[in-house]
């Protein structure tokens, strides 16, 4: 088993990530249960039959739980209200421990519910998807989607612990597993060329459990080094982890409005390739590095352009971006177009004074925050992914 400890300057100032096999049944070994009066598990209807019975083995018999519908569309104010009411109905007090068992949606939303209920009760995360294990497990961001914008309402609240049980990955669908690998590759691109080479040396499905333990711990360690330096995005250093997300979140949000939504990692994969190309256009990244990045995602069976079923642009229309006018393929059918992408990107959390702000790679293993390409450069790159 591997452990990673994080410390922060906030009141609830640190926690440990436990990474290993068969940890669910033995939660008492990792979390001081005696500190709490009762326990409330938040999970979803996909995860509950697979892992809830195992988790309950190590918890008191009066533990309450709720299973919500799965999926990113559930990460809403409506579901959050449902969770608050469930906590009230279970008579949860300030000594309650909320346990979030599931993927990123459960961790994000369950953490938000706990951080706001009674002005904040303790929670731990037990991420059951690869994406959640390498991304949500570090940093203390809790959130929901609102007004058609992804992750724009939330808090900075650190969990009291994270338990990563590698056996949960054995039931993960291939597509979900590969989606998680997009974030793993990202950590190599922005911070560690040696790690990048290790995680891209073969197809993600060919890594053994022991290798995955090392890879997950490596991602958590990289994100830890970034987040501890800028817990609440005050200095801006934490923006490093947002590489690929300015374009990627826009793609993901728009895809959720269709009948064939992309997974987070799939959208971010497209975003990272697009933003690598943008870095080259801005003179920050070599053509060779862009090619290396593109091939890493292709080898991992991740998309690097928006899938054709989401590309609803046909015909020709002139679009004005700032002072630039360009003819693009277009159709008035609802879907992902240059216009809708740009509209979503304008709401990105990194933006300042109305200017779209990027984190862009300058080499494999290095990136720079607060990059502001021209609108013409952004437009030209968006055309390469449609």
C-alpha positions in Angstrom: 0.0 0.0 0.0 1.1 3.5 -0.7 0.2 6.7 1.2 0.4 10.3 0.3 0.0 13.0 3.0 -1.1 16.5 2.3 -1.0 19.5 4.6 -2.6 22.9 4.2 -2.8 26.2 6.2 -6.6 26.1 6.5 -8.4 25.1 9.7 -8.9 21.5 8.5 -5.3 21.3 7.5 -4.4 18.0 6.0 -5.3 14.4 5.2 -3.8 11.2 3.9 -4.5 9.3 0.7 -4.4 5.5 1.1 -3.8 3.6 -2.1 -3.9 -0.2 -2.2 -6.2 -3.3 -2.6 -9.1 -4.5 -0.4 -9.2 -1.3 1.7 -13.0 -0.8 1.6 -13.8 -3.5 4.2 -11.1 -2.2 6.6 -12.0 1.5 6.7 -11.5 1.6 10.4 -7.8 1.1 9.9 -7.5 4.3 8.0 -10.2 6.7 9.3 -10.7 7.4 13.1 -14.3 6.4 13.3 -14.5 7.0 17.1 -14.4 10.8 16.3 -17.9 10.7 14.8 -21.5 10.2 16.1 -22.9 8.8 12.9 -22.1 8.1 9.3 -23.9 8.9 6.0 -22.8 7.4 2.7 -23.5 9.1 -0.6 -23.2 6.9 -3.7 -25.0 6.2 -6.9 -27.1 3.4 -8.3 -24.3 1.9 -10.4 -21.8 1.8 -7.6 -24.0 0.8 -4.7 -24.6 -2.9 -5.6 -20.9 -3.3 -6.4 -19.2 -1.7 -3.4 -21.7 -0.6 -0.8 -22.0 -4.0 1.0 -18.2 -4.2 1.3 -17.9 -0.7 2.8 -20.8 -1.3 5.3 -18.9 -4.3 6.7 -16.5 -1.9 8.4 -19.0 0.6 9.6 -21.5 0.7 12.5 -24.9 -1.0 11.8 -26.8 2.3 12.0 -25.0 3.8 9.1 -27.4 5.6 6.7 -26.9 5.8 2.9 -28.4 7.2 -0.2 -27.9 6.2 -3.9 -28.6 8.8 -6.5 -28.9 8.4 -10.3 -25.4 8.2 -12.0 -24.0 10.7 -14.5 -22.7 14.2 -14.9 -26.2 15.6 -15.5 -27.0 14.8 -11.9 -24.4 17.2 -10.7 -27.0 19.9 -10.2 -28.6 22.1 -7.6 -31.7 19.9 -7.7 -29.7 16.8 -6.7 -27.8 18.8 -4.2 -31.1 19.9 -2.5 -32.1 16.2 -2.5 -28.9 15.4 -0.6 -29.4 18.2 1.9 -32.8 16.9 2.6 -31.6 13.3 3.0 -29.0 14.5 5.6 -31.8 16.3 7.5 -34.0 13.2 7.4 -31.2 11.1 8.7 -30.8 13.5 11.6 -27.2 14.1 10.8 -25.4 16.5 13.3 -22.1 18.3 13.2 -20.3 15.1 14.3 -21.5 13.2 11.2 -19.0 11.8 8.8 -20.1 11.9 5.2 -18.6 9.2 3.0 -18.6 9.8 -0.7 -18.4 6.4 -2.5 -18.2 6.7 -6.3 -16.7 8.6 -9.2 -16.1 12.2 -9.7 -19.7 13.3 -9.7 -20.2 11.7 -6.2 -17.0 13.2 -4.8 -17.7 16.7 -6.2 -21.3 16.9 -5.2 -21.1 14.9 -2.0 -18.2 17.1 -0.9 -20.2 20.2 -1.7 -23.2 18.9 0.3 -21.0 18.1 3.3 -19.2 21.4 3.1 -22.4 23.4 3.3 -24.6 21.2 5.6 -24.7 22.8 9.0 -21.9 25.1 7.7 -19.7 22.1 7.1 -19.4 18.6 8.4 -16.4 16.2 7.8 -16.3 14.0 4.8 -14.0 11.4 3.2 -13.8 10.4 -0.4 -13.6 6.8 -1.7 -13.2 7.3 -5.5 -14.1 4.2 -7.5 -13.1 5.4 -11.0 -9.6 6.0 -12.3 -10.4 9.6 -13.2 -11.6 10.4 -9.6 -8.6 8.6 -8.1 -6.0 10.7 -9.9 -7.9 14.0 -10.0 -10.6 14.6 -7.5 -8.7 12.8 -4.7 -6.3 15.8 -4.4 -7.2 19.4 -3.9 -10.4 19.9 -1.9 -12.6 21.3 -4.7 -16.3 20.6 -4.2 -18.7 21.6 -6.9 -21.8 21.3 -9.0 -22.6 22.5 -12.6 -25.0 25.4 -12.9 -26.5 27.5 -15.7 -25.0 25.2 -18.4 -21.5 25.8 -17.1 -19.4 23.0 -15.7 -18.1 23.2 -12.1 -18.9 26.9 -11.6 -20.5 26.7 -8.1 -18.6 25.1 -5.2 -16.2 25.5 -2.3 -12.7 24.8 -1.3 -13.0 22.2 1.4 -10.5 19.5 2.2 -11.7 15.9 3.0 -10.6 14.2 6.2 -9.1 11.3 4.1 -9.2 9.5 0.8 -9.2 5.8 0.3 -8.3 4.5 -3.1 -9.1 0.8 -3.4 -7.6 -0.6 -6.6 -10.0 -3.5 -6.7 -12.8 -1.1 -7.7 -11.1 -0.6 -11.1 -11.7 -4.2 -12.0 -15.4 -3.4 -12.7 -14.7 -0.2 -14.5 -15.8 -0.2 -18.2 -13.0 0.2 -20.7 -14.2 3.6 -21.8 -14.3 5.0 -18.3 -10.8 3.6 -17.6 -9.3 5.2 -20.7 -11.0 8.5 -19.8 -9.2 8.5 -16.5 -5.9 8.0 -18.2 -6.3 11.4 -20.0 -5.7 13.1 -16.7 -2.7 10.9 -15.9 -1.1 11.9 -19.2 -1.8 15.5 -18.4 0.2 15.4 -15.2 3.2 14.2 -17.2 2.8 16.9 -19.8 2.6 19.8 -17.2 5.1 18.6 -14.7 7.3 15.5 -15.2 8.8 14.3 -18.5 10.0 11.0 -16.8 6.5 10.3 -15.5 5.1 11.1 -19.0 7.4 8.6 -20.6 6.4 6.0 -18.1 2.7 6.3 -18.4 2.8 6.5 -22.2 5.2 3.5 -22.8 2.3 1.1 -23.5 -1.4 1.0 -23.8 -3.2 1.9 -20.6 -4.9 -1.5 -20.4 -1.6 -3.3 -20.3 -0.4 -1.9 -17.0 -0.5 -4.3 -14.1 -2.2 -3.6 -10.8 1.2 -2.8 -9.2 2.1 -0.5 -12.0 -1.3 1.2 -11.7 -0.6 1.7 -8.0 2.6 3.5 -8.9 0.9 5.5 -11.6 -2.0 6.7 -9.4 0.4 7.6 -6.6 2.5 9.5 -9.1 -0.4 11.5 -10.3 -1.5 12.3 -6.8 2.0 13.3 -5.8 2.3 15.7 -8.8 -1.1 17.3 -8.1 -0.2 17.5 -4.4 3.0 19.5 -5.2 0.9 21.9 -7.2 -2.1 22.2 -4.9 -0.2 22.6 -1.6 1.5 25.7 -3.1 -1.8 27.3 -4.0 -4.7 25.6 -2.2 -7.4 28.2 -3.1 -6.0 29.5 -6.4 -4.8 32.8 -4.9 -1.3 32.9 -6.5 -2.5 31.2 -9.6 0.0 28.3 -9.5 -2.8 25.8 -9.2 -4.0 26.8 -12.7 -1.3 24.4 -14.0 -3.7 21.5 -13.6 -6.2 23.2 -15.9 -4.2 22.5 -19.0 -6.6 21.3 -21.6 -9.6 22.3 -19.6 -10.4 25.7 -21.2 -11.3 24.1 -24.5 -12.1 20.7 -22.9 -14.7 21.9 -20.5 -16.4 23.8 -23.3 -16.6 20.6 -25.4 -17.8 18.5 -22.4 -20.5 21.0 -21.5 -21.8 21.1 -25.0 -21.7 17.4 -25.5 -23.9 17.0 -22.4 -26.6 18.7 -24.3 -26.6 16.0 -26.9 -27.7 12.3 -26.9 -24.0 11.2 -27.1 -22.2 13.0 -24.4 -18.4 12.7 -24.0 -16.8 11.6 -20.8 -14.6 14.1 -19.0 -11.3 12.5 -20.0 -12.4 12.3 -23.6 -13.3 16.0 -23.8 -10.1 16.9 -21.9 -8.0 14.8 -24.3 -9.3 16.8 -27.2 -8.8 20.0 -25.2 -5.1 19.1 -24.4 -4.3 18.4 -28.1 -6.0 21.6 -29.2 -4.2 23.7 -26.5 -0.8 22.0 -27.4 -1.4 23.2 -31.0 -2.3 26.6 -29.7 1.0 26.7 -27.7 2.8 25.9 -31.0 1.0 28.7 -32.8 2.0 31.1 -30.0 5.6 30.1 -30.3 5.7 28.3 -26.9 6.0 24.7 -28.0 7.8 22.8 -30.7 6.1 20.9 -33.5 7.8 17.8 -32.3 6.4 18.1 -28.8 2.9 18.6 -30.2 3.3 15.4 -32.3 4.4 13.6 -29.1 1.4 14.8 -27.2 -1.0 13.9 -30.0 0.5 10.4 -30.3 0.2 9.8 -26.5 -3.6 10.3 -26.7 -4.0 8.3 -29.9 -2.1 5.4 -28.4 -4.3 5.5 -25.4 -7.4 5.3 -27.6 -8.5 8.8 -26.6 -10.0 11.2 -29.1 -8.1 14.2 -30.4 -10.9 15.8 -32.5 -14.6 16.2 -31.7 -16.4 13.0 -32.8 -18.4 13.4 -36.0 -21.7 12.7 -34.3 -21.2 15.9 -32.4 -19.9 17.9 -35.4 -23.2 19.4 -36.6 -21.6 22.2 -38.7 -22.4 22.2 -42.4 -22.4 24.8 -45.2 -20.6 28.1 -45.0 -21.1 31.1 -42.7 -18.9 34.1 -41.7 -18.2 34.4 -38.1 -16.6 37.5 -36.5 -14.2 37.0 -33.5 -13.0 40.4 -32.4 -11.7 42.1 -35.5 -11.3 38.8 -37.4 -13.9 37.5 -39.8 -13.6 33.9 -41.0 -15.8 31.6 -43.1 -16.5 28.3 -41.3 -18.6 25.2 -41.9 -21.9 25.8 -40.2 -25.5 24.7 -39.8 -28.2 26.1 -37.5 -28.7 22.6 -35.9 -28.1 22.4 -32.2 -24.6 21.0 -31.5 -20.9 21.9 -31.2 -19.9 24.8 -33.4 -17.2 27.4 -33.3 -19.7 29.9 -31.9 -21.0 27.6 -29.1 -17.4 26.6 -28.1 -16.3 30.2 -27.8 -19.4 31.1 -25.9 -18.7 28.4 -23.3 -15.0 29.3 -23.1 -15.8 32.9 -22.2 -17.2 31.6 -18.9 -14.0 29.7 -18.0 -12.9 30.3 -14.4 -9.4 31.3 -15.4 -10.5 34.2 -17.5 -9.6 37.8 -16.5 -11.3 41.0 -17.7 -13.2 39.1 -20.4 -10.0 37.7 -21.9 -9.8 33.9 -22.4 -7.0 32.6 -20.3 -5.0 29.4 -20.9 -2.4 27.1 -19.3 -0.2 26.0 -22.2 2.7 23.6 -22.3 6.1 24.9 -23.2 7.8 21.4 -23.4 6.9 17.9 -22.2 7.0 18.3 -18.5 6.6 22.1 -18.4 3.7 24.5 -18.7 2.9 28.2 -18.2 -0.2 29.7 -16.7 -2.0 33.0 -17.7 -1.4 32.7 -21.5 -3.7 34.9 -23.6 -3.5 34.0 -27.3 -5.3 36.3 -29.7 -8.9 35.5 -30.6 -7.7 34.8 -34.2 -5.2 32.2 -32.9 -7.9 30.6 -30.8 -10.3 30.5 -33.7 -7.8 28.9 -36.0 -7.0 26.1 -33.5 -10.7 25.4 -32.9 -11.1 24.8 -36.6 -8.6 22.0 -36.3 -10.7 19.9 -33.9 -14.0 20.3 -35.7 
